[in-house]
Amino acid sequence: MHQLHLPLSARAARMAMAGAVAALTLSACSPAVDVTAAKDAANPACAPMMVALPDAIGDSKLRKTNSQATAAWGDPSQVILRCGVNVPGPTTDRCVTVNGIDWVIKEGDPVWTLTTYGREPATEILMDPDKISSATVLADLAAAAAKVPSSRNCVGQEELQNLPKSQ
């Protein structure tokens, strides 16, 4: 029986090709979710939050994405997260506090955009409230979002009424 002896580089190439085919076969079962990274996705302050993300939101399981500082839950995706989006400034948009995290809510049709307020970098959540509860999403993501320190908070109408009057 003759054994074929390939030069090391040819053998390495063949092994790499076999590994690539195996990886392609495995990834074909659950492709990565295509999510565009935010402008400031490489901000190191995103990292502590990303490693603290929950394995599931409600019944939706965490899936792999193809971009830095992004996450997706559900198949098809029910929730998309991007860290490093533009930090919202003062706004008249609705702002809610869930488990100590302030979120600015922009209701779209059908997708809502929820952005952390007072945290830099900001984190954006895209979700359809007809498919998953915004209360569940925000409650399940609060502990991870808290890993990005807060520098300011939402101010409601009640707080504005209690401001000192100028003389």
Accessible surface in RSA format (square Angstrom, percent):
REM  Atomic radii and reference values for relative SASA: ProtOr
REM  Chains: A
REM  Algorithm: Lee & Richards
REM  Probe-radius: 1.40
REM  Slices: 20
REM RES _ NUM      All-atoms   Total-Side   Main-Chain    Non-polar    All polar
REM                ABS   REL    ABS   REL    ABS   REL    ABS   REL    ABS   REL
RES MET A   1   235.08 121.7 149.65  99.0  85.42 203.4 124.85 106.2 110.22 146.0
RES HIS A   2   188.17 102.8 159.56 110.9  28.61  73.2 108.97 112.3  79.20  92.2
RES GLN A   3   137.08  76.7 115.66  84.5  21.42  51.0  31.10  66.2 105.98  80.4
RES LEU A   4   137.66  76.7 112.10  80.2  25.56  64.3 116.65  81.9  21.01  56.5
RES HIS A   5   150.09  82.0 123.94  86.1  26.15  66.9  84.94  87.5  65.15  75.8
RES LEU A   6    44.85  25.0  37.30  26.7   7.55  19.0  38.07  26.7   6.78  18.3
RES PRO A   7    91.67  66.8  77.71  70.8  13.96  50.8  90.86  75.0   0.81   5.0
RES LEU A   8   134.44  74.9 127.79  91.4   6.66  16.7 127.79  89.7   6.66  17.9
RES SER A   9    86.92  73.5  73.54  98.1  13.39  30.8  55.36 117.9  31.56  44.2
RES ALA A  10    38.89  35.8  28.50  44.0  10.39  23.6  35.49  50.0   3.39   9.0
RES ARG A  11   114.56  48.1 114.53  58.4   0.03   0.1  35.08  47.9  79.48  48.2
RES ALA A  12    52.53  48.3  44.16  68.1   8.37  19.0  48.70  68.6   3.82  10.1
RES ALA A  13    61.69  56.7  49.52  76.4  12.17  27.7  57.36  80.8   4.33  11.5
RES ARG A  14   146.43  61.5 140.48  71.6   5.95  14.2  63.14  86.3  83.29  50.5
RES MET A  15   136.72  70.8 126.42  83.7  10.29  24.5 105.90  90.0  30.82  40.8
RES ALA A  16    68.02  62.5  50.45  77.9  17.57  40.0  62.46  88.0   5.56  14.7
RES MET A  17   125.97  65.2 121.66  80.5   4.31  10.3 110.07  93.6  15.90  21.1
RES ALA A  18    62.90  57.8  50.47  77.9  12.42  28.3  58.05  81.8   4.84  12.8
RES GLY A  19    39.19  48.3   0.00   N/A  39.19  48.3  34.41  94.4   4.78  10.7
RES ALA A  20    58.43  53.7  45.30  69.9  13.13  29.9  53.24  75.0   5.20  13.8
RES VAL A  21    84.45  55.6  83.58  75.7   0.87   2.1  84.24  73.2   0.21   0.6
RES ALA A  22    52.68  48.4  45.59  70.4   7.09  16.1  52.21  73.5   0.47   1.3
RES ALA A  23    57.09  52.5  50.67  78.2   6.42  14.6  54.75  77.1   2.34   6.2
RES LEU A  24   125.84  70.1 122.60  87.7   3.25   8.2 125.25  88.0   0.59   1.6
RES THR A  25    86.84  61.8  79.97  81.1   6.88  16.4  68.53  92.0  18.31  27.7
RES LEU A  26   133.09  74.1 125.89  90.1   7.20  18.1 126.43  88.8   6.66  17.9
RES SER A  27    53.91  45.6  47.57  63.5   6.34  14.6  41.53  88.4  12.38  17.3
RES ALA A  28    75.87  69.8  43.85  67.7  32.01  72.8  54.12  76.2  21.75  57.6
RES CYS A  29   113.86  86.1  77.10  86.0  36.76  86.4  35.48  89.9  78.38  84.5
RES SER A  30    74.55  63.0  63.95  85.3  10.60  24.4  38.33  81.6  36.22  50.7
RES PRO A  31    80.84  58.9  76.71  69.9   4.13  15.0  78.87  65.1   1.96  12.2
RES ALA A  32    52.27  48.1  27.55  42.5  24.73  56.2  27.70  39.0  24.57  65.1
RES VAL A  33    18.90  12.4  14.63  13.2   4.27  10.3  18.90  16.4   0.00   0.0
RES ASP A  34   122.02  85.5  95.28  94.8  26.74  63.2  32.12  75.6  89.90  89.7
RES VAL A  35     8.66   5.7   4.62   4.2   4.04   9.7   8.11   7.0   0.55   1.5
RES THR A  36   106.93  76.1  96.09  97.4  10.84  25.8  65.73  88.3  41.20  62.3
RES ALA A  37    40.72  37.4  25.57  39.5  15.15  34.5  25.57  36.0  15.15  40.1
RES ALA A  38     8.46   7.8   0.27   0.4   8.20  18.6   2.52   3.5   5.95  15.8
RES LYS A  39   183.64  89.6 139.51  85.6  44.12 105.1 106.68  96.0  76.96  82.0
RES ASP A  40    58.11  40.7  55.22  55.0   2.90   6.8  17.89  42.1  40.23  40.1
RES ALA A  41     7.31   6.7   5.70   8.8   1.60   3.6   5.70   8.0   1.60   4.2
RES ALA A  42    74.52  68.5  57.02  88.0  17.51  39.8  57.67  81.2  16.86  44.7
RES ASN A  43    37.81  26.1  30.46  29.4   7.36  17.7   4.97  12.0  32.85  31.7
RES PRO A  44   112.66  82.1  98.93  90.2  13.73  49.9 107.06  88.4   5.60  34.8
RES ALA A  45    32.95  30.3  22.94  35.4  10.01  22.8  30.75  43.3   2.20   5.8
RES CYS A  46     2.87   2.2   2.87   3.2   0.00   0.0   2.87   7.3   0.00   0.0
RES ALA A  47    54.64  50.2  49.01  75.6   5.64  12.8  53.71  75.6   0.93   2.5
RES PRO A  48    61.33  44.7  54.84  50.0   6.49  23.6  60.36  49.8   0.97   6.0
RES MET A  49     1.24   0.6   1.24   0.8   0.00   0.0   0.00   0.0   1.24   1.6
RES MET A  50    42.84  22.2  29.89  19.8  12.95  30.8  30.14  25.6  12.69  16.8
RES VAL A  51   131.56  86.6  95.57  86.5  35.99  86.7 102.67  89.2  28.89  78.4
RES ALA A  52    36.85  33.9  12.14  18.7  24.71  56.2  21.83  30.7  15.01  39.8
RES LEU A  53    20.78  11.6   5.65   4.0  15.13  38.0   5.65   4.0  15.13  40.7
RES PRO A  54    31.43  22.9  21.24  19.4  10.19  37.0  31.43  26.0   0.00   0.0
RES ASP A  55   117.24  82.1 109.24 108.7   8.00  18.9  35.49  83.5  81.75  81.5
RES ALA A  56    30.06  27.6  19.98  30.8  10.08  22.9  19.98  28.1  10.08  26.7
RES ILE A  57     0.00   0.0   0.00   0.0   0.00   0.0   0.00   0.0   0.00   0.0
RES GLY A  58    43.37  53.5   0.00   N/A  43.37  53.5  25.82  70.9  17.56  39.3
RES ASP A  59   143.82 100.7 118.77 118.2  25.05  59.2  39.15  92.1 104.67 104.4
RES SER A  60    13.20  11.2   9.67  12.9   3.52   8.1   3.52   7.5   9.67  13.6
RES LYS A  61   138.33  67.5 136.44  83.7   1.89   4.5  96.19  86.6  42.14  44.9
RES LEU A  62    68.76  38.3  46.54  33.3  22.21  55.8  46.54  32.7  22.21  59.8
RES ARG A  63    51.81  21.8  39.36  20.1  12.45  29.6  25.95  35.5  25.86  15.7
RES LYS A  64   166.96  81.5 156.84  96.2  10.12  24.1 109.53  98.6  57.43  61.2
RES THR A  65    31.67  22.5   6.28   6.4  25.39  60.5   0.12   0.2  31.55  47.7
RES ASN A  66    86.71  59.8  49.45  47.8  37.27  89.7  30.78  74.1  55.93  54.1
RES SER A  67    31.49  26.6  14.43  19.3  17.05  39.3  10.99  23.4  20.49  28.7
RES GLN A  68   113.32  63.4  95.55  69.8  17.77  42.3  44.07  93.8  69.26  52.5
RES ALA A  69    10.85  10.0   1.65   2.5   9.20  20.9   2.56   3.6   8.29  22.0
RES THR A  70    10.04   7.1   0.12   0.1   9.92  23.6   0.12   0.2   9.92  15.0
RES ALA A  71     3.80   3.5   2.48   3.8   1.32   3.0   3.80   5.4   0.00   0.0
RES ALA A  72     0.00   0.0   0.00   0.0   0.00   0.0   0.00   0.0   0.00   0.0
RES TRP A  73     0.00   0.0   0.00   0.0   0.00   0.0   0.00   0.0   0.00   0.0
RES GLY A  74     6.49   8.0   0.00   N/A   6.49   8.0   6.49  17.8   0.00   0.0
RES ASP A  75   118.40  82.9  82.57  82.2  35.83  84.7  23.04  54.2  95.36  95.1
RES PRO A  76   103.20  75.2 100.27  91.4   2.93  10.6 103.18  85.2   0.02   0.1
RES SER A  77    41.23  34.8  14.49  19.3  26.74  61.6  12.35  26.3  28.88  40.5
RES GLN A  78    37.52  21.0  29.63  21.7   7.89  18.8  12.53  26.7  24.99  19.0
RES VAL A  79     0.04   0.0   0.00   0.0   0.04   0.1   0.04   0.0   0.00   0.0
RES ILE A  80    28.62  16.3  28.49  21.2   0.13   0.3  28.49  20.5   0.13   0.3
RES LEU A  81     1.99   1.1   1.99   1.4   0.00   0.0   1.99   1.4   0.00   0.0
RES ARG A  82    47.75  20.0  47.75  24.3   0.00   0.0   7.51  10.3  40.24  24.4
RES CYS A  83     0.06   0.0   0.00   0.0   0.06   0.1   0.00   0.0   0.06   0.1
RES GLY A  84     1.12   1.4   0.00   N/A   1.12   1.4   0.00   0.0   1.12   2.5
RES VAL A  85    15.61  10.3   9.55   8.6   6.06  14.6  12.11  10.5   3.49   9.5
RES ASN A  86   110.65  76.3  95.02  91.8  15.63  37.6  34.84  83.8  75.82  73.3
RES VAL A  87    49.82  32.8  25.79  23.3  24.03  57.9  25.79  22.4  24.03  65.2
RES PRO A  88    26.33  19.2  16.35  14.9   9.98  36.3  26.32  21.7   0.01   0.1
RES GLY A  89    34.61  42.7   0.00   N/A  34.61  42.7  22.65  62.2  11.96  26.8
RES PRO A  90   132.05  96.2 104.99  95.7  27.06  98.4 108.03  89.2  24.02 149.3
RES THR A  91    60.21  42.8  22.82  23.1  37.40  89.1  24.22  32.5  35.99  54.4
RES THR A  92   146.89 104.5 112.35 113.9  34.54  82.3  87.99 118.2  58.90  89.0
RES ASP A  93    52.43  36.7  40.25  40.1  12.18  28.8   5.67  13.3  46.76  46.6
RES ARG A  94   119.88  50.3 104.70  53.4  15.18  36.1  64.85  88.6  55.03  33.4
RES CYS A  95    41.15  31.1  14.14  15.8  27.01  63.5  13.74  34.8  27.41  29.6
RES VAL A  96    39.68  26.1  34.65  31.4   5.03  12.1  39.68  34.5   0.00   0.0
RES THR A  97    84.89  60.4  55.44  56.2  29.44  70.2  40.20  54.0  44.69  67.6
RES VAL A  98    34.12  22.4  30.95  28.0   3.16   7.6  34.12  29.6   0.00   0.0
RES ASN A  99   109.02  75.2  69.85  67.5  39.17  94.3  28.94  69.6  80.08  77.4
RES GLY A 100    52.45  64.7   0.00   N/A  52.45  64.7  32.65  89.6  19.80  44.3
RES ILE A 101     1.63   0.9   1.63   1.2   0.00   0.0   1.63   1.2   0.00   0.0
RES ASP A 102     6.65   4.7   5.35   5.3   1.30   3.1   1.54   3.6   5.11   5.1
RES TRP A 103     0.82   0.3   0.82   0.4   0.00   0.0   0.82   0.4   0.00   0.0
RES VAL A 104     4.93   3.2   4.31   3.9   0.62   1.5   4.31   3.7   0.62   1.7
RES ILE A 105    12.08   6.9   5.96   4.4   6.12  14.8   5.96   4.3   6.12  16.6
RES LYS A 106   120.31  58.7 114.07  70.0   6.24  14.9  69.56  62.6  50.75  54.1
RES GLU A 107   107.92  62.0  72.04  54.5  35.88  85.4  23.04  44.6  84.87  69.3
RES GLY A 108    37.53  46.3   0.00   N/A  37.53  46.3  27.69  76.0   9.84  22.0
RES ASP A 109   146.32 102.5 109.76 109.2  36.56  86.4  35.73  84.1 110.59 110.3
RES PRO A 110    74.28  54.1  69.25  63.1   5.03  18.3  73.07  60.3   1.20   7.5
RES VAL A 111    67.78  44.6  60.60  54.9   7.18  17.3  60.60  52.7   7.18  19.5
RES TRP A 112    42.28  17.0  42.28  20.5   0.00   0.0  34.93  18.6   7.35  11.9
RES THR A 113    35.10  25.0  34.72  35.2   0.38   0.9  14.35  19.3  20.75  31.4
RES LEU A 114     0.00   0.0   0.00   0.0   0.00   0.0   0.00   0.0   0.00   0.0
RES THR A 115    18.47  13.1  18.47  18.7   0.00   0.0   7.69  10.3  10.78  16.3
RES THR A 116     1.99   1.4   1.99   2.0   0.00   0.0   1.61   2.2   0.38   0.6
RES TYR A 117    22.44  10.5  21.36  12.2   1.08   2.8   5.60   4.2  16.84  20.8
RES GLY A 118     0.12   0.1   0.00   N/A   0.12   0.1   0.12   0.3   0.00   0.0
RES ARG A 119    17.28   7.3  16.81   8.6   0.47   1.1   1.30   1.8  15.99   9.7
RES GLU A 120   120.20  69.0 102.89  77.8  17.31  41.2  26.76  51.8  93.44  76.3
RES PRO A 121     2.47   1.8   1.02   0.9   1.46   5.3   2.07   1.7   0.40   2.5
RES ALA A 122     0.00   0.0   0.00   0.0   0.00   0.0   0.00   0.0   0.00   0.0
RES THR A 123     1.91   1.4   1.91   1.9   0.00   0.0   0.50   0.7   1.41   2.1
RES GLU A 124    26.09  15.0  25.67  19.4   0.42   1.0   0.10   0.2  25.99  21.2
RES ILE A 125     0.00   0.0   0.00   0.0   0.00   0.0   0.00   0.0   0.00   0.0
RES LEU A 126    54.51  30.4  52.38  37.5   2.13   5.3  52.77  37.1   1.74   4.7
RES MET A 127     4.14   2.1   0.00   0.0   4.14   9.9   4.14   3.5   0.00   0.0
RES ASP A 128    21.24  14.9  19.82  19.7   1.41   3.3  10.98  25.8  10.26  10.2
RES PRO A 129    41.85  30.5  22.58  20.6  19.27  70.0  22.58  18.6  19.27 119.8
RES ASP A 130   131.47  92.1  93.20  92.8  38.27  90.5  29.58  69.6 101.89 101.6
RES LYS A 131   136.37  66.5 102.28  62.8  34.09  81.2  61.57  55.4  74.80  79.7
RES ILE A 132    20.93  11.9  12.99   9.7   7.94  19.1  20.29  14.6   0.64   1.7
RES SER A 133    55.28  46.7  42.65  56.9  12.63  29.1  38.46  81.9  16.82  23.6
RES SER A 134    28.20  23.8  25.48  34.0   2.72   6.3   0.19   0.4  28.01  39.2
RES ALA A 135    67.24  61.8  60.68  93.6   6.57  14.9  65.40  92.1   1.85   4.9
RES THR A 136    46.34  33.0  39.98  40.5   6.35  15.1  21.17  28.4  25.17  38.1
RES VAL A 137     0.00   0.0   0.00   0.0   0.00   0.0   0.00   0.0   0.00   0.0
RES LEU A 138     4.30   2.4   4.30   3.1   0.00   0.0   4.30   3.0   0.00   0.0
RES ALA A 139    44.75  41.1  33.23  51.3  11.52  26.2  33.35  47.0  11.40  30.2
RES ASP A 140    54.02  37.8  39.00  38.8  15.02  35.5  10.94  25.8  43.08  43.0
RES LEU A 141     1.83   1.0   1.62   1.2   0.20   0.5   1.62   1.1   0.20   0.6
RES ALA A 142     5.26   4.8   4.40   6.8   0.86   2.0   4.80   6.8   0.46   1.2
RES ALA A 143    77.76  71.5  64.78 100.0  12.97  29.5  74.22 104.5   3.54   9.4
RES ALA A 144     1.37   1.3   0.63   1.0   0.74   1.7   0.63   0.9   0.74   2.0
RES ALA A 145     2.88   2.6   2.01   3.1   0.87   2.0   2.49   3.5   0.39   1.0
RES ALA A 146    53.82  49.5  36.24  55.9  17.58  40.0  36.48  51.4  17.34  45.9
RES LYS A 147   108.05  52.7  90.67  55.6  17.37  41.4  38.45  34.6  69.60  74.1
RES VAL A 148     2.08   1.4   2.08   1.9   0.00   0.0   2.08   1.8   0.00   0.0
RES PRO A 149    98.62  71.9  86.70  79.0  11.91  43.3  93.97  77.6   4.64  28.9
RES SER A 150    55.63  47.0  24.06  32.1  31.58  72.7  18.91  40.3  36.73  51.5
RES SER A 151    90.16  76.2  51.56  68.8  38.60  88.9  54.14 115.3  36.02  50.5
RES ARG A 152    90.06  37.8  82.20  41.9   7.86  18.7  56.66  77.4  33.39  20.2
RES ASN A 153    95.42  65.8  85.27  82.4  10.15  24.4  23.33  56.2  72.09  69.7
RES CYS A 154    30.72  23.2  12.36  13.8  18.36  43.1  14.86  37.7  15.86  17.1
RES VAL A 155    91.34  60.1  62.60  56.7  28.74  69.3  62.74  54.5  28.60  77.6
RES GLY A 156    28.75  35.5   0.00   N/A  28.75  35.5  25.65  70.4   3.10   7.0
RES GLN A 157   115.24  64.4 108.00  78.9   7.24  17.2  44.32  94.3  70.93  53.8
RES GLU A 158   117.03  67.2 115.02  87.0   2.01   4.8  63.83 123.5  53.20  43.4
RES GLU A 159    86.58  49.7  82.14  62.1   4.44  10.6  44.90  86.9  41.68  34.0
RES LEU A 160    90.17  50.2  78.17  55.9  12.00  30.2  78.48  55.1  11.69  31.4
RES GLN A 161   120.44  67.3  99.82  73.0  20.61  49.1  36.99  78.7  83.45  63.3
RES ASN A 162   122.16  84.2  91.84  88.7  30.33  73.0  30.60  73.6  91.56  88.5
RES LEU A 163   102.73  57.2  95.16  68.1   7.58  19.0  95.66  67.2   7.07  19.0
RES PRO A 164   122.90  89.6  93.45  85.2  29.45 107.0 105.39  87.0  17.51 108.8
RES LYS A 165   166.59  81.3 147.65  90.6  18.94  45.1 117.35 105.6  49.25  52.5
RES SER A 166   116.21  98.2  81.25 108.4  34.96  80.5  54.78 116.6  61.43  86.1
RES GLN A 167   221.06 123.6 148.41 108.5  72.65 173.0  89.11 189.7 131.95 100.1
END  Absolute sums over single chains surface
CHAIN  1 A    10650.6       8368.9       2281.7       6361.5       4289.1
END  Absolute sums over all chains
TOTAL         10650.6       8368.9       2281.7       6361.5       4289.1
